[in-house]
Amino acid sequence: MQKIEKLLQKRAAELLAEGTVERVLAWQAGEFFYDNTPAAVSSADECDKLVYNEFCPANLCKYLIETSHAGKKTAVFLKPCDTYGVNQLLKDNRIKRELVYAIGTPCSGMLDIKKIKAAGAKGIISVSVDGDEVVVNTAYGEKRLVKADVLLNKCLMCKGAAYKIADEELAEPLPVPQFTGDKFAKVKEIEAMSPEERFSFWQSELSKCIRCNACRDICPACSCEQCIFDKPDTPVAGKAYADEVEEQMYHIIRAFHVAGRCTGCGECARVCPQGIHLELLNMKFMKDINSFFGQYQAGADSETPAPQVSFKQNDPEANSAVEGRAQHV
């Protein structure tokens, strides 16, 4: 990753110095080595602060809305999974293609510091990757962990190393986590619950919400010009927890709004400070869409309309769709 980091710094500086772009979106060091944060730089002299390693999980594409509105051509470094979000923003007409310079950035999976700590690593000084292992240097010595065991949950369902949009690729692709299971397995477990068990599960999950809006702010599909939850003339504007119905409806409404446009990037669950499994709610909608309309992956390209906004003669009738889903209600 150090080699890729150097290439990233070099390419960012070149694009700015040449005037190809006015701004670059990448990552910079955070307060801790495992807490890298998004970075926006506008001069070549700033590019040496950019970083890239296994602790750069943030999807940067949402920032392109602001740069497009400002009319600034922006280079953005994108991991393969991030490119789906850019396509979705283009499809939703939230960004302008001519103002985006997409740079495919190789990724072999991002690490989860919480899992590393849970594996017994204490007094962590640094973390590095050695093949299929993660080397954790601590105040008490070295600890080696299986890399697959400490990847972010979203990386365990990697979509592959292919970029769905890229003006150039920074380096050769890296081996990505191989997912061979059923990505809807946990959704099916919840579907198999009784109505009472399912209600209890979601009540337990959503009751943790503090309405920080992090899930909304990071989501490439949640990109309305003015969010319903920000409108000053509505009783839910910017409100934290008020009652059970309100906290549940916030997430249910958001899930309905992004249905058919959620790319499955997993950022909503990653940034949630309360650890709510929001990805399961969105994946339920994805599963139903696949079941009713055929296989569909939001963000796979920037042109194909979502099933809900297109029509085919073999689309299921509303009543049959409801009847077919009744067993899971």
C-alpha positions as CSV (number, residue, x, y, z in Angstrom):
1,M,0.0,0.0,0.0
2,Q,2.9,2.4,0.6
3,K,3.7,2.2,-3.2
4,I,0.1,3.0,-4.0
5,E,0.2,5.9,-1.5
6,K,3.2,7.4,-3.3
7,L,1.5,7.1,-6.6
8,L,-1.6,8.7,-5.3
9,Q,0.3,11.7,-3.9
10,K,2.3,12.0,-7.2
11,R,-0.8,11.8,-9.4
12,A,-2.8,14.2,-7.3
13,A,0.0,16.8,-7.5
14,E,0.4,16.4,-11.2
15,L,-3.3,16.9,-11.9
16,L,-3.4,20.0,-9.9
17,A,-0.2,21.4,-11.2
18,E,-1.3,20.8,-14.8
19,G,-4.6,22.5,-14.2
20,T,-6.5,19.3,-15.2
21,V,-8.5,19.6,-12.1
22,E,-9.2,22.3,-9.5
23,R,-9.6,20.0,-6.5
24,V,-8.6,16.5,-5.4
25,L,-10.6,14.3,-3.1
26,A,-8.6,11.6,-1.2
27,W,-7.7,10.7,2.4
28,Q,-5.5,12.1,5.1
29,A,-4.2,11.0,8.5
30,G,-6.7,11.3,11.3
31,E,-6.1,11.6,15.0
32,F,-5.1,7.9,15.2
33,F,-3.3,5.8,12.6
34,Y,-6.5,3.8,12.1
35,D,-8.7,6.8,11.7
36,N,-7.9,8.3,8.3
37,T,-10.4,10.9,7.1
38,P,-11.5,12.4,3.8
39,A,-9.3,15.2,2.4
40,A,-9.9,17.9,-0.2
41,V,-6.8,19.6,-1.5
42,S,-6.5,22.4,-4.1
43,S,-2.8,22.8,-4.6
44,A,0.0,20.5,-5.5
45,D,1.9,21.5,-2.3
46,E,-0.8,19.9,-0.1
47,C,-0.6,16.5,-1.7
48,D,2.2,15.1,0.5
49,K,-0.4,15.0,3.3
50,L,-2.5,12.5,1.5
51,V,-2.4,8.9,2.7
52,Y,-3.7,5.5,1.5
53,N,-3.6,2.2,3.4
54,E,-6.0,-0.4,4.8
55,F,-7.6,2.2,7.0
56,C,-9.2,4.4,4.3
57,P,-12.7,3.0,4.1
58,A,-14.6,6.2,3.5
59,N,-16.4,6.5,0.2
60,L,-15.7,10.0,-1.1
61,C,-18.2,10.2,-3.9
62,K,-20.8,12.2,-1.9
63,Y,-18.5,15.2,-1.7
64,L,-18.8,15.4,-5.5
65,I,-22.2,17.0,-5.1
66,E,-20.7,20.1,-3.6
67,T,-17.8,20.3,-6.0
68,S,-20.2,19.9,-9.0
69,H,-22.5,22.6,-7.6
70,A,-19.4,24.9,-7.3
71,G,-18.5,24.2,-10.9
72,K,-15.0,22.8,-9.9
73,K,-13.6,19.9,-11.8
74,T,-12.5,17.4,-9.2
75,A,-10.3,14.4,-9.2
76,V,-11.6,11.7,-6.8
77,F,-9.7,8.5,-5.8
78,L,-12.2,5.6,-5.8
79,K,-11.9,2.1,-4.6
80,P,-13.8,-0.4,-6.8
81,C,-16.8,-0.4,-4.5
82,D,-16.9,3.4,-4.4
83,T,-17.4,3.7,-8.2
84,Y,-21.0,2.3,-7.9
85,G,-21.8,5.4,-5.8
86,V,-20.5,7.8,-8.5
87,N,-22.6,6.1,-11.2
88,Q,-25.7,6.4,-9.0
89,L,-25.1,10.1,-8.4
90,L,-24.7,10.6,-12.2
91,K,-27.9,8.6,-12.8
92,D,-29.7,10.8,-10.2
93,N,-28.4,13.9,-12.0
94,R,-26.7,15.1,-8.8
95,I,-23.2,15.5,-10.3
96,K,-21.9,16.5,-13.7
97,R,-19.7,13.9,-15.5
98,E,-17.6,16.6,-17.1
99,L,-16.6,17.9,-13.6
100,V,-15.5,14.5,-12.3
101,Y,-12.1,12.9,-12.9
102,A,-12.4,9.4,-11.5
103,I,-9.2,7.6,-10.6
104,G,-9.5,3.9,-9.9
105,T,-7.6,3.0,-6.7
106,P,-6.7,-0.6,-6.0
107,C,-8.0,-2.1,-2.8
108,S,-7.6,-5.5,-1.2
109,G,-10.1,-4.9,1.7
110,M,-10.2,-2.4,4.5
111,L,-9.5,-3.4,8.1
112,D,-11.8,-3.0,11.1
113,I,-10.0,-1.8,14.2
114,K,-12.9,-2.9,16.4
115,K,-12.4,-6.5,15.2
116,I,-8.6,-6.2,15.8
117,K,-9.2,-5.0,19.3
118,A,-11.8,-7.7,19.9
119,A,-9.3,-10.3,18.8
120,G,-7.3,-9.5,22.0
121,A,-4.9,-6.9,20.7
122,K,-4.2,-4.4,23.4
123,G,-1.8,-1.4,23.5
124,I,-1.8,-1.3,19.7
125,I,1.1,0.7,18.2
126,S,0.7,-0.1,14.5
127,V,-1.0,-2.5,12.1
128,S,0.3,-3.8,8.8
129,V,-0.6,-6.4,6.3
130,D,1.6,-9.4,5.4
131,G,-0.1,-11.4,2.8
132,D,-3.2,-13.1,4.3
133,E,-2.2,-12.0,7.8
134,V,-2.4,-8.8,9.7
135,V,0.6,-7.9,11.9
136,V,-0.4,-6.0,15.0
137,N,2.5,-4.4,16.9
138,T,1.6,-3.8,20.5
139,A,3.2,-2.6,23.7
140,Y,3.3,-6.3,24.6
141,G,4.8,-7.7,21.4
142,E,3.6,-8.8,18.0
143,K,0.3,-10.4,17.3
144,R,-0.7,-12.0,14.0
145,L,-4.3,-12.3,12.9
146,V,-6.0,-13.8,9.9
147,K,-6.8,-10.9,7.6
148,A,-10.2,-12.2,6.6
149,D,-11.2,-12.3,10.2
150,V,-10.6,-8.5,10.7
151,L,-12.0,-7.0,7.5
152,L,-14.8,-4.5,7.6
153,N,-18.2,-6.3,7.2
154,K,-18.8,-4.5,4.0
155,C,-15.5,-5.9,2.6
156,L,-16.6,-9.4,3.4
157,M,-19.2,-9.0,0.6
158,C,-16.8,-7.4,-1.9
159,K,-18.3,-6.9,-5.4
160,G,-14.9,-7.4,-7.0
161,A,-11.9,-5.4,-8.3
162,A,-13.6,-4.0,-11.4
163,Y,-14.1,-0.2,-11.6
164,K,-17.6,0.7,-12.9
165,I,-16.3,4.2,-13.8
166,A,-12.7,5.4,-14.2
167,D,-10.9,7.9,-16.3
168,E,-7.7,6.2,-15.3
169,E,-6.4,3.5,-13.0
170,L,-3.7,4.3,-10.5
171,A,-2.1,0.9,-10.4
172,E,-2.6,-2.8,-11.1
173,P,-5.6,-4.3,-9.3
174,L,-5.0,-6.0,-6.0
175,P,-6.5,-9.4,-4.9
176,V,-9.9,-8.7,-3.3
177,P,-11.7,-10.7,-0.7
178,Q,-13.6,-13.6,-2.3
179,F,-17.2,-13.7,-1.3
180,T,-18.9,-17.0,-2.1
181,G,-21.8,-17.0,0.3
182,D,-25.4,-15.7,0.1
183,K,-25.3,-11.9,0.7
184,F,-28.9,-12.1,1.8
185,A,-28.4,-14.8,4.4
186,K,-29.0,-12.6,7.4
187,V,-32.0,-11.0,5.7
188,K,-33.4,-14.5,5.3
189,E,-32.8,-15.2,9.0
190,I,-34.9,-12.1,9.9
191,E,-37.6,-13.0,7.4
192,A,-37.8,-16.5,9.1
193,M,-38.6,-14.9,12.4
194,S,-42.2,-14.6,13.7
195,P,-43.7,-11.1,13.4
196,E,-43.2,-10.5,17.1
197,E,-39.6,-11.6,16.9
198,R,-38.9,-9.4,13.9
199,F,-40.5,-6.4,15.5
200,S,-38.5,-7.0,18.7
201,F,-35.3,-7.3,16.6
202,W,-35.8,-4.0,14.8
203,Q,-37.1,-2.2,17.9
204,S,-33.8,-3.3,19.7
205,E,-31.7,-2.1,16.7
206,L,-33.4,1.2,16.0
207,S,-33.8,2.2,19.6
208,K,-30.1,2.8,19.7
209,C,-30.4,5.7,17.2
210,I,-29.4,9.2,18.3
211,R,-30.4,10.9,15.0
212,C,-26.9,12.1,14.2
213,N,-27.7,11.7,10.5
214,A,-24.3,10.1,9.8
215,C,-26.0,7.4,7.7
216,R,-27.8,9.9,5.6
217,D,-24.9,12.2,5.1
218,I,-22.5,9.4,3.9
219,C,-25.1,7.7,1.6
220,P,-24.6,8.2,-2.1
221,A,-28.3,7.4,-2.7
222,C,-29.5,9.8,0.0
223,S,-28.9,13.0,-2.0
224,C,-32.1,15.1,-2.1
225,E,-31.4,18.8,-2.5
226,Q,-33.4,19.3,0.7
227,C,-33.9,16.3,3.0
228,I,-37.4,15.9,4.4
229,F,-35.8,15.7,7.9
230,D,-34.2,19.1,7.4
231,K,-37.2,21.0,6.4
232,P,-38.0,23.7,9.1
233,D,-41.7,23.4,8.6
234,T,-41.9,19.7,9.5
235,P,-42.0,18.4,13.1
236,V,-39.1,16.0,12.5
237,A,-36.5,18.6,11.4
238,G,-33.2,17.8,13.0
239,K,-34.8,16.1,16.0
240,A,-33.1,13.5,18.1
241,Y,-34.9,10.7,19.8
242,A,-38.5,11.7,20.7
243,D,-40.5,8.5,20.8
244,E,-40.3,4.9,19.4
245,V,-42.5,5.6,16.4
246,E,-40.4,8.6,15.3
247,E,-37.0,6.9,15.6
248,Q,-38.3,3.9,13.7
249,M,-39.9,5.9,10.9
250,Y,-36.7,7.9,10.3
251,H,-34.9,4.8,9.1
252,I,-37.9,3.2,7.4
253,I,-38.6,6.4,5.4
254,R,-34.9,6.6,4.5
255,A,-34.9,3.0,3.4
256,F,-37.9,3.6,1.2
257,H,-36.3,6.7,-0.3
258,V,-33.1,4.8,-1.3
259,A,-34.8,1.6,-2.4
260,G,-33.6,0.7,-5.9
261,R,-30.8,3.2,-5.6
262,C,-28.8,1.8,-2.7
263,T,-25.6,0.4,-4.1
264,G,-24.9,-1.8,-1.0
265,C,-21.7,0.0,-0.1
266,G,-22.3,-0.6,3.6
267,E,-21.2,2.9,4.6
268,C,-24.4,3.6,6.6
269,A,-23.6,0.8,9.0
270,R,-19.9,1.6,9.1
271,V,-20.3,5.2,10.2
272,C,-23.1,4.6,12.7
273,P,-21.7,5.4,16.1
274,Q,-24.3,3.1,17.7
275,G,-23.5,0.1,15.6
276,I,-27.0,-0.3,14.1
277,H,-27.2,-2.9,11.4
278,L,-28.7,-0.5,8.9
279,E,-27.4,-2.5,5.9
280,L,-29.9,-5.2,6.7
281,L,-32.9,-2.9,6.2
282,N,-31.5,-1.8,2.8
283,M,-30.6,-5.3,1.8
284,K,-34.2,-6.4,2.4
285,F,-35.4,-4.0,-0.2
286,M,-32.6,-5.1,-2.6
287,K,-33.6,-8.7,-2.1
288,D,-37.3,-7.9,-2.8
289,I,-36.4,-5.9,-5.9
290,N,-34.3,-8.9,-7.2
291,S,-37.2,-11.2,-6.5
292,F,-39.9,-9.2,-8.2
293,F,-38.0,-7.6,-11.1
294,G,-34.9,-9.7,-11.7
295,Q,-31.3,-9.2,-10.7
296,Y,-30.4,-5.5,-10.4
297,Q,-27.3,-3.7,-9.0
298,A,-27.7,0.0,-8.4
299,G,-24.7,1.9,-9.7
300,A,-23.4,-0.8,-12.0
301,D,-23.7,1.9,-14.7
302,S,-24.9,5.5,-15.0
303,E,-27.7,4.9,-17.4
304,T,-29.9,1.9,-16.6
305,P,-33.0,3.1,-14.7
306,A,-34.0,1.4,-11.5
307,P,-36.8,-1.2,-11.8
308,Q,-39.3,1.1,-9.9
309,V,-39.0,3.8,-12.5
310,S,-39.1,1.6,-15.6
311,F,-41.8,-0.6,-17.1
312,K,-41.7,-4.1,-18.5
313,Q,-44.7,-6.2,-19.7
314,N,-43.6,-9.0,-17.3
315,D,-43.4,-6.8,-14.2
316,P,-45.4,-8.4,-11.4
317,E,-48.8,-6.9,-10.7
318,A,-49.1,-5.0,-7.4
319,N,-51.5,-7.5,-5.9
320,S,-49.4,-10.5,-6.8
321,A,-46.3,-8.9,-5.4
322,V,-48.0,-8.1,-2.1
323,E,-49.4,-11.7,-1.9
324,G,-46.0,-13.2,-2.6
325,R,-44.5,-11.1,0.2
326,A,-47.3,-11.7,2.7
327,Q,-45.5,-14.6,4.3
328,H,-42.7,-12.3,5.4
329,V,-44.9,-9.5,6.8
